[in-house]
Amino acid sequence: MFNTQENRYITRGVNEQVLKEMQQRCFQLINEKVIQANVQ
């Protein structure tokens, strides 16, 4: 579903309103889901 090697994009609104730490955590969670999907 997600390719972790490709560029990631966020909207201007998210970039302006969501803390960078929260953005990074969201991408980390996505990466964890990708790994789980590939294992199962």
C-alpha positions as CSV (number, residue, x, y, z in Angstrom):
1,M,0.0,0.0,0.0
2,F,2.7,2.5,1.0
3,N,6.2,2.5,-0.4
4,T,8.5,3.6,2.3
5,Q,11.3,4.5,-0.2
6,E,9.2,7.1,-2.0
7,N,8.8,10.8,-1.1
8,R,6.2,11.7,1.4
9,Y,3.9,14.7,1.0
10,I,1.7,16.6,3.4
11,T,-0.7,19.4,2.8
12,R,0.2,23.0,3.6
13,G,-2.5,23.1,6.4
14,V,-1.0,20.0,8.1
15,N,2.5,21.4,7.7
16,E,1.4,24.7,9.3
17,Q,-0.8,23.4,12.1
18,V,0.6,20.0,13.2
19,L,3.8,19.8,15.2
20,K,6.8,18.4,13.3
21,E,7.1,15.7,16.0
22,M,3.5,14.6,15.4
23,Q,4.1,14.5,11.7
24,Q,7.2,12.3,12.2
25,R,5.3,10.0,14.5
26,C,2.5,9.6,12.0
27,F,5.0,8.6,9.3
28,Q,6.6,6.2,11.8
29,L,3.3,4.5,12.5
30,I,2.7,4.2,8.7
31,N,6.2,2.5,8.4
32,E,5.3,0.1,11.2
33,K,2.1,-0.9,9.5
34,V,3.9,-1.4,6.2
35,I,6.4,-3.7,8.0
36,Q,3.5,-5.7,9.6
37,A,1.7,-6.1,6.3
38,N,4.8,-7.4,4.6
39,V,5.4,-9.9,7.4
40,Q,1.9,-11.3,7.5
